[in-house]
Amino acid sequence: MNARPPAVSVRGLERRYAGPPDVVALHPCEFDVDHGDFVAITGPSGSGKTTLLSLLGLLDTPSAGSYLLDGADTASLTDRQRTALRAYRIGFVFQAFHLVGYRSVTDNVELGLTYQGVNRRHRRRAALEVIDQVGLTHRRDASCTTLSGGEKQRVAIARSLIRHPTLMLCDEPTGNLDTATSNQVLDLIEQVHLHGVTIVMITHDPDVAARATRRLTITDGVVAEPSPLIA
């Protein structure tokens, strides 16, 4: 029986922007992320972390190299197929939350199923279940403008989870939060990981990165080999 391919496999992945002069945001890199991994990508601001995450999330296309998602080469996909993969397989959690402020918690979480064509009744039921999972049942009808930063990030995580993603990409998920709230959000992300979701999280904070089980470092667009974190 063939071994299951990695959740993420990149070979020679590169992103450059045409000049003059050309700017290389991500130098050719190679690494795998196995199913069930929790990987932190660390590096200073401007190092290429977000560029790499955008490529992994199919929000951008590489200038060279290959990216295999569950063994499928994403380079050969049409725009429609890339959109479908994002809708069904990849969850996103952003530093800025990206919620619709005037809508309720439940409405925002339901948006995670919009591109899957799920009818409203099933969307609502699924939203209420995942809102309960992240501990926000008491706020399900609240406008997102009234939420704390930690609550907003919980809504963003719930919106991601409602898709049942196999890969969750987190872009500085604690960047706008205080230490206590950051730990609560990281506890929730760890719970998601323990349920079998592969996590790739970018952060500039070594304490946040220490919550992951593997680490990649990136400096000036150069990705280093992953190494185990020291407990």
N, C-alpha and C positions, 0 to 999 in steps of 0.2 A: 504494500500500500504506500502511495506517495505521501511524503510529509506535507503538512499544511504549509502553504507559503506564508511569509511574514505579513503582518497587517500592513506595514509600510516598507517599501524597499526602493531606495534611490541609488542611482548609479550615474556619476558624472553630472549631477543636477547643477545647473548654472542659471543665473539670471543677470543679464547685463542690459543696460539702457544705452541707446545710441546717442552719441555726442554730436559734434566733437567737444571734448574727447569722450570716448565711451566710458561709462561708469559700471564697474562690476559690483553689483550689490551682493551677489552670492557666487563665490568661486566654486568650481566643480567639487562636489562632495559625494560621499558614499556612506550609507549606513542603513541598517534595518531596525525596525521596531516590531517586536513579536506581539502576537495577540495577548492581551492582558497586561502588557507593560504599562508603567507609569513613568514617562520620560520628561525630565525638565531640560529645556534649552536655555542656557544662561549666557549672558553677555551684556556689555554696556549698551547704552542708547546709541542707535545708529550702527550697530554691529551687523545687522542683517537678520535679526530674529523674526521680525514681522514679515519680511520678504519670504523667508523659508516657510513660515506658517501659512502664508497666503498660497504658496505653491502646493503645500500638502492639503489645503482645503479646497483646491481647484478654483480659487478666486483669481488666480493669475496663471500664466503659462510660462514654462521655462524657456530659456534661450537655447539650451542644449541639455543633453542627458535624458534619462528616463525616470519615471516615477510609477511604480507598480503598487496598486491598492488591492490588497487581498489577491495578489498574483495577476491582476488585470492591468495591462499597460494603458495608462490614462492618455498617452500621447495620441492614440488612435481614436479617441472618443470625439463625437460631435458635441457641439455646444449643448444640445438638448440632453445628451447622455451625461455630460458633466453636471448639468443642473439636476438631473434625476439622482445622481450619486450624492450630491450635496443634500438633497431633500431626504433621502432614505438611509444613507450610511454614515454621514458626517454631522456631528453636532458642534456648535460653536458657542464659546463663552468669551465675551469681550470685556476689556477694562471699562469701556464707556457704556456698557449694558445694552444700548441700542433698543430700548423699549419705546413703545408708543405711549407717551406720557399721559394723554387724556383718556386712554382706554383702561379698563380694569385689569387686575392681575390675571383673571381667567381669560379675558380676551387676548391678552398678550401671549399667554401660554398656548392658546389655541392656534395662534399664528404659526407655530411650529409645524402644524399639519396642513397648512393651507396648500402647499405645493404637492401634497400627496393625494389631493382630491377626496379627502375624507369628508363625509357629510356632517352638517353642523351638530346633529344630536350625538354622534360618536365622538366628534371633536370635543364637545363639552364634557362628556363623561370621562374621556381620557385626560382632559385638562384637570378636572377635579381630583382624579386619582394621583396625578404627578404633583399637583400643588400640595396635597396631603403628604406626599413622600418627602418634600423639602421643608415641611413644617410651616406652611403658610395658609392653612385652611381658614384661620380666623381673619385673613386679609384677602380672601379670594375675590371679594367684590370691591375692594378699595381701588381708587385711581392710583396709577403708578407714580403720579406726581406727589403723592402723600407718603411714599415709602422711604425708609432709611436706605443708605447705600448697601448695607448687608442684605436687606430685603429685596432690593432691586437685583442684586446678583443672584439671589435664590430664584427669583422669577426667571432670570436669564438661563439658569441651569435647568429649571423645570421646562422651559421652552425648548431647550436642547434635548432633554430626556424624553419628551413626548414622542420624538421620532424613533426611539429605540435605536440610537446610533451604535455602530460597532467601534467608531473612532470619535473621540471628543477632543477638539482643539481649543485650548484655553490661552487667550492672549492677555497676559498680565491681569489675571482675574481678581487679584487683591490690590491692584495699583491705586485704587481710589478709596481704600478702606483703612480704618485704624487697626491696630495690632489685634485687639480682641475679636473684632468682626472678621478680620482676615483669617484667624484661626478657625472660626466657625465655618467660613466658606470652604477652607481647605479640608476641614473634617468632612464636609458634605461631598467634596470632590473625591476624597479617599473612599467614602462609602460607594460612590458610583464606580470607582475602580474595583472595589471588592466584589461588585456584582458582575464583573467580567468585561467592562468597557475599557478599551485601550485609551490611555490619556497621553496627550502630548501638550505640555504647558510651557510657555515662554515666560521668563521672569528675569529681572535684574537683581532680585533679592536672594542672597544665598540661604537665608532662613526658610524662605518659601520653597526653594529648590530642594532643600533637605527633606521635604515631605515626599519627594518622588523616590523611586527605587533605582532609577538610572539617570545619567546626566550626559547631555551633549553641551559642549561649549562652543561659542562662535565669537570670533574677533575679526573685525574688518572683513567680514564676509567669508571667513575661513572656518569651517566646521571641524572640530577635533573629534577623535574617536571617543565613543561613550566609555565611561568607567564607572564602576560601582561607587555609590556614595558611602562614606565612612559614617557608621552609626555613632 
